[in-house]
């Protein structure tokens, strides 16, 4: 079976619930609107799922053209309006300066009330990359890898890929075959990408993507058979750069320059 895209996931607000469009335009700095917003605490530090995994329960809707941002909270409360970026602020992400502006409006207050701590909502000028400010514009994981992890964890079904918040989920390759694409060009739909490293995993992947409750020892399962990756420990999936921008949709083919079969 040829490899293909089976799910696309973006996060208009970093750390909040995911959105699953049928197609996206993948550029050299990722998908426009993906991680457009991010949160900092009272000390100006990144506030994400590691800080409060329950943020996954908040469902965002974002339109880049109209700049309408809506957040739906678990109790049904809807907070919405047009996002108006204000003054530039000094902000850093992953230890690097990240050009951003504060966002006026009701969203920060609602999120602060939800988590029980003061938060500031920031507009990322470039979109907040997942790995650092210079990489992580593309990420992918195969469903075979998720199924292999599930077996290792003693689950009777594949692990929900939303736990890992990857841009693309693909099917039609063997478990962890995407690891072998690091350093190789891969065509995804109308785009060409270059995986550059493993995605080392953290404790937030233990949390159910609908509730934020820790219910699966993903790290223990990875440590039992994938303690070291090619570039990071406890790896699942790969991240990389976008070499040729293009449109990518669910069902599009995924074609590496060199196809390698993984022995099972």
N, C-alpha and C positions, 0 to 999 in steps of 0.2 A: 504494500500500500504506500502510495506517495505521501510524503509529509505535507501537512497543511495546518493553517491557523484554525483553532477551534474556539478560542475566546480572546478578546481584547479587554484589558482592564486599565483604566486611568483613574487618577485621584485628583479632582479639581482642587481639593484642599488636602494637603499632605497630612496623613494620619487618619483622616475621616474615611467613611465608607467609599467603596469603589463604584465606578460607573462602567458599563459595558457596552460601548458603541459597536455597531456592526462594521464600521470602517473608520479609518483615521488617515490623516495625511502625516506621514512620518518625515520630519525634517532633520537637519543636522543637530538641532538642539531638542530633539524629541517631538512629541505631539503637542501642538499648540493648545494651551489650556490645561495640560497635565501638570499638576502641582503648581498651578498658578498662584495659589495661596499657601502660606505656612504660618505656624504659630510659634510665638516665643512667650516665655514666662516673665515674671516681674524682673528677673535678673537679665533678661535679654537672651536667654539660652533657648535653643531649639526645643520645642515641646511636641513630642510625637507619640506614637503608639507604645514606645518603651515607657514613657512617662505615665500614660493612661490608655491602656488598650481599649477601654470602653468607648473611646472616641469613634471606633469603627461602627458603632450603632447609629451615629449621626449620618444621614444620607444627604449628600450634596447634589444640587443641580446647578450647572454653570453654562452660560452661553457667552462665548468670547465676543461675538458681534454686538449684542445688546448690553453686555456686562451685567446681566441679571444673575444674582447669586441667591439661591434658596437653600436653606438647611432644614431638614426635617428631623426632629428629635424622637427618641423612642416612645415618648408619651403622646406623640401626634402633633406636638407644637411645631408650627412652621414659621421660620424667620426668613424674610426675603426682602429684596430691594436691589437697587442698582449700585454696584460697587464703584466708589469714587476714590482712587488712590490719592493720598494726600502728600505730605512732605516726605522727602527721602530720610531714611534712618540708617544709622550705622548698625549693620547686622552681619553676623558670620554664621556659616553653616559648614559643618565638618572641618572647622578650623580655618576656613578661608572666607574672605570678604564676599558677601553676597548682596549685590545691589537690590534694594527693596524699598517699598514705601508703605507707610501705615495706611490702613483702610478705615475710613470713618463709616459708621453705620451700626446696626443692632447686633451684628453677628458675634463680635468679640464678647460683649456682655452676656449673650446667651450661652456661648461656649464656656465662659468663666463660671457662670452659675452651674452649668452641667458638671464640670470637673471639680468645682469647689476651690478654685484658685484663679487669681487674675491672669488673664491672657491677652495678648495683643495679636490681632490678625494682620499679617503682612502680605503685600502684593509683591511677588517675585518678578522682577523685570524680565528675566530670561526663562523663568520656569525653574522650579527647584529640582535639580537632578537627584537621582536616588542614591548614588554612591559618593559623589563629590561634586564640586562645582565645575569640574572639567571632564567628567565621564559619567556613564550611567544613563545615557539618553535612550538606550534600548536594552530590554532584558527579555529573556524567554526561558521557558521550562517546558519539558515534554510531559504528557500525561502518563507515559510509561515510567518516567522517573517518579512521579507522584504515586503511582501504583506500587512501585518497588519500595518506596518509603513506607507506604501503608502496610505492606506485608511485613516489613522489618519491625514496625510498631505494633504488630499483632492485630491490625484492623482487617475487617473483611471486605473493605472497599477502598478505592484510591483516596488518598488525602485530598481534601478540597484545595485546589490551586489558589484560591483567593487568600489563603493564609500567607502566601509568599509574595503577593502584590506585584506580580510580574506583568510587564506590558503585554506579552504574547504567551498564550498557552498553545502548544502544537501537539499534533498526534501523527502517528505513522513512522516513528523511529523507536529504537530500542531504549531501555532504561539508561539514562545518563549519557546517551549518545551525543547530546548537545555539548558536553564537555570537550569532545574531540574536535569541535569546531573553533575552539579558541585559536586565534591567529589565522583563521580561514574566512574568506568572503562567503557570505550567505545571502541569497536572494529571498526576500519575503515579499510576496506580491510584487508591487512596482518599485520597491526599495531594495537597496543592497546594504547590508550591515557587516560589521567586523566584530565578533565577540572577542573581548580582550581579557576576560578573567572570570573566575568562579564568583558566585554570590555566596559569601559566608553568612551563615544564619545566626539569628539572635533569638532571645526568649519570646519576642512578640509572636513568633510563628506558632507557639504553643496555643494561642488563643483562637477560639472560634470566631470566624470573620463576621458572624451575625450578632454575637453577644459580647465579644471581647473577653469572655471567660476562658481561663487556661484549662484545657481539657485533653490535651494530647502532647506527650513528651516527644516532640519532633527532634529536639536536640539530642536526647538520649538515643533515639533511633539512629540518627545520623552518626553519632559518635561510635555506635556499635559496628558500623561498616564503612563510614566515609569520614573518618576523623580528619584526614588531611586531603586537601584538593590541590589543584595545580597552582593556584595563587592565593587561596584563602582556606582556613579550616572550616569544617562542617558545611561543605558546599552543597547547594541544590540550585541548579539553573546557572545561567551565564548572563553577563551584562557586556555592553560594548558600545561602539560608535556607529553612527550612520554615515556611510560613505556616499550613497546616492539616495537622495530623497525620493519619496514616491508614496502612492496611496496603497494602503494595506487593508484588506477586509477579511472577515471570517470566511473560511473556505479557500482562501488564496494558497498557492503552493509555497512550500519552504524548500529551497534547493541549495545545499552547500556546494562549493566548488569541488570538494573531494568528499565522497560519501564513504564513511568507514563503518563497517559492521562490528558491533560489540558482541563479544562472546558471552553467552549467558551461563 
